[in-house]
Amino acid sequence: MNVLIKAAATVIALVALAAVGLVTLVLVDEDAKATETSDGGGGLRGVPAEFRPWILKAAAACDQPELTPALLAAQLYQESKFSTTATSHAGAQGPAQFMPGTWATWGRDADGNGEASPWDIGDAVTAQGRFMCSLIKQAKTSGYGGDARALALAGYNAGWGAVEKYRGVPPESFAGGETYHYVRTILATMPRFQGPGLLEVSGSGAGADALRKAATQLGTPYSWGGGGPGGPSTGFCDGTNGYQGGKCAASSTVGFDCSSLVQYAYWPAVKLPRVAAAQYGATSDRPVSRQNLKVGDLLFWSKGGSGDIYHVAIYAGDGNVLHAPRTGQDVKVQSLISAMPEADYYGATRP
C-alpha cells in the first residue's frame, strides 16, 4: 500500500509509517521531483556495510527493473553468506561464487585497485549484477514461462543451457535439486533484505545529479571522518567525535559523515572541499534564501559564525533534506526544520 505524505506530516509519523512499509514520500520542487518508496523495489537492509554501495550500484546499472538490490543481496547470501573467502567444491570463488571461466567473461576491475578479482567485493558484485542483468534480458526474450528472475537465477547457477533444455527452471530431479532449491530459496529470502526504497530523482542539472547520487547511499551508516569522493570508508575518532557507547565506532564503521557525503554527491562535476566549513567557504558567494531553495542546494548549521559550521545537508525538495546526521544513525531524508536544531540554521548556498 502507498500513502502520499504531505509536507505537514510530522517526522514521527513518517518514521512510524516507514517502519511498517506503508509510506510513499513525495518531495517536489520546481526543478526536480524525488520520490521515496517502500515497496521493496529499490531499498536495501541487512547487508554488510562494505557490500551495500556495490549492491546498490550494480542494481542501478541494470536497465531491468527485476534486478533489485534485495535480489542481488539474497543471491549473495545464498552463494557465500557475504564471505570474501568463500570457495565451492566445484571451484567457484569469492562472494558471488564465480567459476574461473565465467569470471573471464564478466570480471572487471570495478573497484579500481588494478586487478579484476572474484575475491574483491566491488569486482564480484559488479560482475554479478552485469551477469544477472544479461540473464534477465535473456529470460524475458526466451519465450519460456515463469518469473524472469527465477529463470535468470537458474541460468546463473546451472548455466543457461540447463534453462534451455527444460524450457524453464530445471526440475527438482535435476542435479539433485540444487538449482531448483537455489532459485526457490533466493526468491523466498529476498524480503529480509528489502528496505525503504531509494530516493528517485527526476530532473537535470548539477543539483539534481548530486541528489540522485547521494540517494544511492540512503541507509549507509554515519562514520566520523569516513567517506570521500570514492565512496564510504572507515573513519576515526578525535577525542570528541566518532564515539558510541564509550567506544570509537567510527574506526570500525564504513560510511560517510555529513560533509564527505556532500563531497561524494557533487564529485567530480564540482570538487568541493572535505569539511563543512570549507564547503560553505567555497560556495558562500552563491547564497540562497530559505524561500528559494532548489534541489541540490547545500544547507549549513553553526554554533556561531562561518568558522563554527558543524553540519551540512543537501536540499531534497518540499522542505526536506538528505544528510548523514550523526554517529549511530544512517544517511536519511528528514524535514529541514527537525534535521538539526532550528536555532543553529546558518544558511544555504548553491554549488
Kinemage of the C-alpha trace (Angstrom):
@kinemage 1
@onewidth
@group {chain A} dominant
@subgroup {mainchain}
@vectorlist {calphas} color= white
{ca met a 1} P 0.000 0.000 0.000
{ca asn a 2} L 1.271 3.504 -0.818
{ca val a 3} L 0.210 6.623 1.046
{ca leu a 4} L 1.062 10.170 -0.020
{ca ile a 5} L 2.632 12.056 2.841
{ca lys a 6} L 2.093 15.802 2.799
{ca ala a 7} L 4.799 18.184 3.944
{ca ala a 8} L 2.767 18.962 7.029
{ca ala a 9} L 3.048 15.397 8.339
{ca thr a 10} L 5.211 15.079 11.411
{ca val a 11} L 8.587 13.389 11.390
{ca ile a 12} L 7.340 10.895 13.989
{ca ala a 13} L 4.525 9.874 11.682
{ca leu a 14} L 6.897 9.455 8.751
{ca val a 15} L 9.217 7.238 10.747
{ca ala a 16} L 6.380 5.152 12.112
{ca leu a 17} L 4.812 4.627 8.704
{ca ala a 18} L 8.114 3.860 7.031
{ca ala a 19} L 8.849 1.238 9.671
{ca val a 20} L 5.824 -0.778 8.651
{ca gly a 21} L 6.260 -0.237 4.914
{ca leu a 22} L 3.190 1.880 4.278
{ca val a 23} L 4.651 5.150 3.058
{ca thr a 24} L 5.457 6.820 -0.212
{ca leu a 25} L 7.200 10.126 0.433
{ca val a 26} L 6.865 12.619 -2.401
{ca leu a 27} L 9.325 15.507 -2.495
{ca val a 28} L 8.725 18.094 -5.206
{ca asp a 29} L 10.264 21.397 -6.245
{ca glu a 30} L 10.347 23.426 -9.429
{ca asp a 31} L 13.461 21.730 -10.842
{ca ala a 32} L 13.123 18.084 -9.897
{ca lys a 33} L 10.905 15.518 -8.294
{ca ala a 34} L 12.151 12.985 -5.759
{ca thr a 35} L 10.168 10.021 -4.566
{ca glu a 36} L 10.904 7.583 -1.764
{ca thr a 37} L 9.016 4.330 -1.980
{ca ser a 38} L 8.675 1.486 0.471
{ca asp a 39} L 7.548 -1.237 -1.863
{ca gly a 40} L 10.843 -3.092 -1.576
{ca gly a 41} L 11.796 -2.341 -5.137
{ca gly a 42} L 14.799 -0.158 -4.509
{ca gly a 43} L 15.675 -0.349 -0.834
{ca leu a 44} L 18.178 -2.488 0.983
{ca arg a 45} L 18.793 -3.585 4.545
{ca gly a 46} L 20.574 -6.293 6.477
{ca val a 47} L 23.744 -6.475 4.394
{ca pro a 48} L 27.341 -5.816 5.499
{ca ala a 49} L 28.258 -2.157 5.067
{ca glu a 50} L 31.113 -2.943 2.696
{ca phe a 51} L 28.707 -4.707 0.324
{ca arg a 52} L 25.929 -2.122 0.412
{ca pro a 53} L 27.249 0.529 -2.020
{ca trp a 54} L 28.295 -2.088 -4.563
{ca ile a 55} L 24.932 -3.854 -4.474
{ca leu a 56} L 23.118 -0.558 -4.984
{ca lys a 57} L 25.424 0.429 -7.846
{ca ala a 58} L 25.075 -2.948 -9.528
{ca ala a 59} L 21.282 -2.806 -9.372
{ca ala a 60} L 21.199 0.807 -10.574
{ca ala a 61} L 23.438 -0.016 -13.549
{ca cys a 62} L 20.931 -2.568 -14.884
{ca asp a 63} L 18.033 -1.380 -17.031
{ca gln a 64} L 15.866 -4.347 -15.978
{ca pro a 65} L 13.560 -3.464 -13.040
{ca glu a 66} L 13.506 -7.095 -11.914
{ca leu a 67} L 17.133 -6.788 -10.773
{ca thr a 68} L 16.605 -5.145 -7.390
{ca pro a 69} L 19.176 -4.670 -4.619
{ca ala a 70} L 17.278 -7.185 -2.492
{ca leu a 71} L 17.541 -9.837 -5.217
{ca leu a 72} L 21.306 -9.344 -5.507
{ca ala a 73} L 21.668 -9.395 -1.721
{ca ala a 74} L 19.632 -12.585 -1.345
{ca gln a 75} L 21.693 -14.210 -4.072
{ca leu a 76} L 24.970 -13.203 -2.419
{ca tyr a 77} L 23.709 -14.556 0.883
{ca gln a 78} L 22.842 -17.866 -0.749
{ca glu a 79} L 26.135 -18.044 -2.613
{ca ser a 80} L 28.528 -17.163 0.203
{ca lys a 81} L 26.738 -15.511 3.133
{ca phe a 82} L 28.741 -12.412 2.130
{ca ser a 83} L 32.064 -14.178 2.681
{ca thr a 84} L 35.012 -12.795 0.700
{ca thr a 85} L 36.935 -16.063 1.099
{ca ala a 86} L 34.216 -18.495 0.024
{ca thr a 87} L 35.063 -21.384 -2.279
{ca ser a 88} L 32.995 -24.315 -3.507
{ca his a 89} L 33.768 -27.951 -4.178
{ca ala a 90} L 33.380 -27.172 -7.879
{ca gly a 91} L 35.944 -24.361 -7.781
{ca ala a 92} L 33.663 -21.306 -7.590
{ca gln a 93} L 35.356 -18.330 -5.966
{ca gly a 94} L 34.517 -15.286 -3.883
{ca pro a 95} L 31.329 -13.753 -2.531
{ca ala a 96} L 29.438 -14.152 -5.833
{ca gln a 97} L 30.907 -17.630 -6.455
{ca phe a 98} L 32.220 -17.221 -9.980
{ca met a 99} L 33.756 -20.138 -11.812
{ca pro a 100} L 37.056 -19.105 -13.473
{ca gly a 101} L 35.634 -19.493 -16.973
{ca thr a 102} L 32.581 -17.368 -16.199
{ca trp a 103} L 34.740 -14.790 -14.435
{ca ala a 104} L 36.860 -14.446 -17.558
{ca thr a 105} L 33.734 -13.212 -19.349
{ca trp a 106} L 32.196 -10.968 -16.702
{ca gly a 107} L 35.020 -9.928 -14.404
{ca arg a 108} L 36.344 -6.362 -14.451
{ca asp a 109} L 38.357 -4.117 -12.149
{ca ala a 110} L 35.314 -2.253 -10.824
{ca asp a 111} L 36.976 -1.000 -7.643
{ca gly a 112} L 39.972 0.449 -9.474
{ca asn a 113} L 42.668 -1.330 -7.478
{ca gly a 114} L 44.449 -2.516 -10.603
{ca glu a 115} L 43.197 -6.097 -10.571
{ca ala a 116} L 39.964 -7.773 -11.619
{ca ser a 117} L 39.423 -10.334 -8.874
{ca pro a 118} L 36.415 -12.504 -7.934
{ca trp a 119} L 37.582 -12.125 -4.321
{ca asp a 120} L 37.165 -8.329 -4.309
{ca ile a 121} L 33.716 -7.194 -3.198
{ca gly a 122} L 33.376 -4.420 -5.761
{ca asp a 123} L 34.592 -6.519 -8.661
{ca ala a 124} L 32.494 -9.551 -7.684
{ca val a 125} L 29.214 -7.720 -7.055
{ca thr a 126} L 29.564 -5.597 -10.186
{ca ala a 127} L 30.145 -8.725 -12.264
{ca gln a 128} L 27.241 -10.476 -10.548
{ca gly a 129} L 24.971 -7.557 -11.421
{ca arg a 130} L 26.020 -7.452 -15.076
{ca phe a 131} L 25.680 -11.215 -15.447
{ca met a 132} L 22.244 -11.286 -13.792
{ca cys a 133} L 21.099 -8.294 -15.849
{ca ser a 134} L 22.066 -10.121 -19.032
{ca leu a 135} L 20.340 -13.304 -17.882
{ca ile a 136} L 17.130 -11.437 -17.032
{ca lys a 137} L 17.089 -9.907 -20.517
{ca gln a 138} L 17.663 -13.353 -21.987
{ca ala a 139} L 14.872 -14.803 -19.843
{ca lys a 140} L 12.398 -12.129 -20.940
{ca thr a 141} L 13.072 -12.735 -24.630
{ca ser a 142} L 13.246 -16.527 -24.375
{ca gly a 143} L 9.521 -17.130 -24.551
{ca tyr a 144} L 9.736 -19.512 -21.602
{ca gly a 145} L 7.029 -19.192 -18.984
{ca gly a 146} L 7.564 -18.211 -15.384
{ca asp a 147} L 9.299 -15.479 -13.444
{ca ala a 148} L 12.214 -13.893 -15.315
{ca arg a 149} L 14.100 -13.637 -12.031
{ca ala a 150} L 13.738 -17.377 -11.460
{ca leu a 151} L 14.963 -18.176 -14.966
{ca ala a 152} L 17.939 -15.845 -14.538
{ca leu a 153} L 18.862 -17.361 -11.188
{ca ala a 154} L 18.666 -20.829 -12.700
{ca gly a 155} L 20.952 -19.704 -15.509
{ca tyr a 156} L 23.415 -18.242 -13.011
{ca asn a 157} L 23.514 -21.470 -11.020
{ca ala a 158} L 23.357 -24.142 -13.699
{ca gly a 159} L 24.140 -22.315 -16.940
{ca trp a 160} L 21.643 -21.054 -19.484
{ca gly a 161} L 21.904 -24.340 -21.326
{ca ala a 162} L 20.057 -26.086 -18.497
{ca val a 163} L 17.271 -23.495 -18.717
{ca glu a 164} L 17.029 -24.064 -22.463
{ca lys a 165} L 16.938 -27.827 -22.008
{ca tyr a 166} L 13.947 -27.671 -19.682
{ca arg a 167} L 12.456 -24.501 -21.182
{ca gly a 168} L 12.300 -23.109 -17.690
{ca val a 169} L 13.768 -23.653 -14.248
{ca pro a 170} L 15.173 -27.187 -14.128
{ca pro a 171} L 13.033 -29.584 -12.073
{ca glu a 172} L 13.929 -30.906 -8.645
{ca ser a 173} L 15.236 -34.086 -10.266
{ca phe a 174} L 17.996 -32.090 -11.996
{ca ala a 175} L 21.399 -32.000 -10.226
{ca gly a 176} L 19.996 -33.373 -7.012
{ca gly a 177} L 17.614 -30.442 -6.718
{ca glu a 178} L 20.448 -27.904 -6.308
{ca thr a 179} L 19.235 -25.413 -8.918
{ca tyr a 180} L 15.556 -25.918 -8.080
{ca his a 181} L 16.118 -25.129 -4.398
{ca tyr a 182} L 18.660 -22.375 -5.175
{ca val a 183} L 16.007 -20.435 -7.067
{ca arg a 184} L 13.242 -21.020 -4.529
{ca thr a 185} L 15.445 -20.130 -1.555
{ca ile a 186} L 16.690 -16.850 -3.021
{ca leu a 187} L 13.233 -15.633 -4.015
{ca ala a 188} L 11.914 -16.573 -0.560
{ca thr a 189} L 14.834 -14.832 1.172
{ca met a 190} L 14.527 -11.529 -0.706
{ca pro a 191} L 12.101 -9.864 1.776
{ca arg a 192} L 14.651 -9.966 4.599
{ca phe a 193} L 16.887 -7.660 2.538
{ca gln a 194} L 14.192 -5.267 1.314
{ca gly a 195} L 14.368 -1.864 2.963
{ca pro a 196} L 12.832 1.564 2.392
{ca gly a 197} L 13.078 2.455 -1.254
{ca leu a 198} L 15.721 4.632 -2.772
{ca leu a 199} L 15.174 8.297 -3.471
{ca glu a 200} L 14.431 8.534 -7.176
{ca val a 201} L 15.167 11.961 -8.599
{ca ser a 202} L 13.966 13.282 -11.933
{ca gly a 203} L 15.224 16.468 -13.479
{ca ser a 204} L 18.605 17.623 -14.721
{ca gly a 205} L 21.399 19.878 -13.655
{ca ala a 206} L 24.177 19.699 -11.090
{ca gly a 207} L 21.825 19.816 -8.096
{ca ala a 208} L 19.519 17.039 -9.278
{ca asp a 209} L 22.510 14.916 -10.302
{ca ala a 210} L 24.131 15.390 -6.884
{ca leu a 211} L 20.935 14.472 -5.032
{ca arg a 212} L 20.481 11.455 -7.283
{ca lys a 213} L 24.000 10.264 -6.488
{ca ala a 214} L 23.645 10.919 -2.757
{ca ala a 215} L 20.378 8.973 -2.742
{ca thr a 216} L 22.255 5.794 -3.655
{ca gln a 217} L 23.748 5.973 -0.158
{ca leu a 218} L 20.488 6.087 1.805
{ca gly a 219} L 20.878 3.746 4.753
{ca thr a 220} L 24.682 3.904 4.748
{ca pro a 221} L 25.993 4.328 8.320
{ca tyr a 222} L 27.412 7.598 9.656
{ca ser a 223} L 31.162 7.405 10.241
{ca trp a 224} L 33.004 10.456 11.585
{ca gly a 225} L 35.887 11.203 9.222
{ca gly a 226} L 34.812 8.409 6.870
{ca gly a 227} L 33.946 8.589 3.206
{ca gly a 228} L 35.098 10.699 0.313
{ca pro a 229} L 34.799 11.080 -3.464
{ca gly a 230} L 35.312 7.348 -3.949
{ca gly a 231} L 32.525 6.286 -1.589
{ca pro a 232} L 32.122 5.198 2.032
{ca ser a 233} L 35.087 4.177 4.203
{ca thr a 234} L 36.011 3.783 7.854
{ca gly a 235} L 36.556 6.956 9.848
{ca phe a 236} L 38.367 7.914 13.043
{ca cys a 237} L 37.755 9.426 16.467
{ca asp a 238} L 39.286 12.734 17.519
{ca gly a 239} L 38.758 12.697 21.259
{ca thr a 240} L 35.251 14.133 20.961
{ca asn a 241} L 33.597 12.817 17.818
{ca gly a 242} L 33.040 9.329 16.459
{ca tyr a 243} L 32.237 7.580 19.728
{ca gln a 244} L 29.231 5.467 20.661
{ca gly a 245} L 28.708 3.699 23.959
{ca gly a 246} L 32.098 4.891 25.148
{ca lys a 247} L 33.925 3.234 22.250
{ca cys a 248} L 35.291 4.565 18.967
{ca ala a 249} L 32.622 3.486 16.486
{ca ala a 250} L 33.990 5.416 13.524
{ca ser a 251} L 37.170 3.363 13.183
{ca ser a 252} L 35.152 0.197 12.535
{ca thr a 253} L 32.206 1.728 10.626
{ca val a 254} L 32.249 2.014 6.841
{ca gly a 255} L 30.221 5.082 5.941
{ca phe a 256} L 30.093 8.849 5.489
{ca asp a 257} L 29.978 11.887 7.686
{ca cys a 258} L 27.896 14.890 6.655
{ca ser a 259} L 30.495 16.689 4.557
{ca ser a 260} L 32.014 13.624 2.891
{ca leu a 261} L 28.527 12.644 1.688
{ca val a 262} L 28.158 16.097 0.107
{ca gln a 263} L 31.629 15.881 -1.411
{ca tyr a 264} L 30.817 12.421 -2.828
{ca ala a 265} L 27.493 13.635 -4.231
{ca tyr a 266} L 28.982 16.505 -6.237
{ca trp a 267} L 32.276 14.895 -7.267
{ca pro a 268} L 33.733 15.187 -9.904
{ca ala a 269} L 31.405 17.758 -11.512
{ca val a 270} L 32.030 20.102 -8.569
{ca lys a 271} L 35.119 19.314 -6.496
{ca leu a 272} L 34.082 20.586 -3.088
{ca pro a 273} L 36.463 20.673 -0.103
{ca arg a 274} L 36.255 17.924 2.522
{ca val a 275} L 34.789 19.613 5.621
{ca ala a 276} L 31.516 21.509 6.086
{ca ala a 277} L 33.018 24.894 6.991
{ca ala a 278} L 35.281 24.780 3.927
{ca gln a 279} L 32.338 23.770 1.734
{ca tyr a 280} L 30.496 26.845 2.945
{ca gly a 281} L 33.539 28.995 2.211
{ca ala a 282} L 33.818 27.575 -1.297
{ca thr a 283} L 30.164 28.294 -2.123
{ca ser a 284} L 29.263 31.293 0.070
{ca asp a 285} L 29.436 33.650 -2.910
{ca arg a 286} L 26.241 31.975 -4.149
{ca pro a 287} L 23.877 32.271 -1.163
{ca val a 288} L 20.281 31.088 -1.383
{ca ser a 289} L 17.410 32.274 0.769
{ca arg a 290} L 15.313 29.691 2.537
{ca gln a 291} L 12.358 30.673 0.385
{ca asn a 292} L 14.232 29.974 -2.865
{ca leu a 293} L 15.856 26.628 -2.149
{ca lys a 294} L 16.251 24.198 -5.043
{ca val a 295} L 17.126 20.518 -5.123
{ca gly a 296} L 20.849 20.062 -4.527
{ca asp a 297} L 21.411 23.278 -2.569
{ca leu a 298} L 23.646 22.947 0.479
{ca leu a 299} L 22.305 23.851 3.915
{ca phe a 300} L 24.556 24.646 6.868
{ca trp a 301} L 24.227 24.721 10.643
{ca ser a 302} L 26.567 26.559 13.018
{ca lys a 303} L 27.047 27.300 16.708
{ca gly a 304} L 28.287 30.759 15.783
{ca gly a 305} L 29.751 32.230 12.615
{ca ser a 306} L 31.013 30.588 9.459
{ca gly a 307} L 34.010 29.242 11.346
{ca asp a 308} L 31.739 27.264 13.676
{ca ile a 309} L 29.742 25.428 10.997
{ca tyr a 310} L 29.305 21.855 12.171
{ca his a 311} L 26.829 20.289 9.732
{ca val a 312} L 25.873 20.315 6.056
{ca ala a 313} L 22.956 18.686 4.235
{ca ile a 314} L 21.583 18.526 0.680
{ca tyr a 315} L 18.177 20.014 -0.044
{ca ala a 316} L 15.788 17.319 -1.337
{ca gly a 317} L 12.749 19.478 -2.076
{ca asp a 318} L 9.481 20.260 -0.278
{ca gly a 319} L 11.167 21.238 2.975
{ca asn a 320} L 13.269 18.078 3.281
{ca val a 321} L 16.999 17.367 3.334
{ca leu a 322} L 19.144 14.323 2.655
{ca his a 323} L 22.069 14.059 5.041
{ca ala a 324} L 24.296 11.939 7.282
{ca pro a 325} L 23.118 13.105 10.729
{ca arg a 326} L 25.441 11.735 13.430
{ca thr a 327} L 27.188 8.691 14.887
{ca gly a 328} L 24.744 5.842 15.386
{ca gln a 329} L 22.456 6.939 12.561
{ca asp a 330} L 22.336 6.343 8.803
{ca val a 331} L 22.082 8.550 5.727
{ca lys a 332} L 18.428 9.563 5.558
{ca val a 333} L 15.811 12.069 4.388
{ca gln a 334} L 14.424 14.336 7.119
{ca ser a 335} L 12.445 17.529 7.445
{ca leu a 336} L 14.627 20.635 7.290
{ca ile a 337} L 13.093 22.014 10.458
{ca ser a 338} L 13.997 18.949 12.520
{ca ala a 339} L 17.168 17.664 10.853
{ca met a 340} L 19.297 19.794 13.201
{ca pro a 341} L 18.473 22.390 15.885
{ca glu a 342} L 16.446 25.097 14.169
{ca ala a 343} L 18.277 27.835 16.066
{ca asp a 344} L 21.577 26.665 14.558
{ca tyr a 345} L 20.478 27.014 10.935
{ca tyr a 346} L 23.084 29.261 9.302
{ca gly a 347} L 22.123 29.467 5.641
{ca ala a 348} L 22.223 27.831 2.235
{ca thr a 349} L 24.398 28.021 -0.861
{ca arg a 350} L 24.245 26.708 -4.420
{ca pro a 351} L 27.413 24.883 -5.617
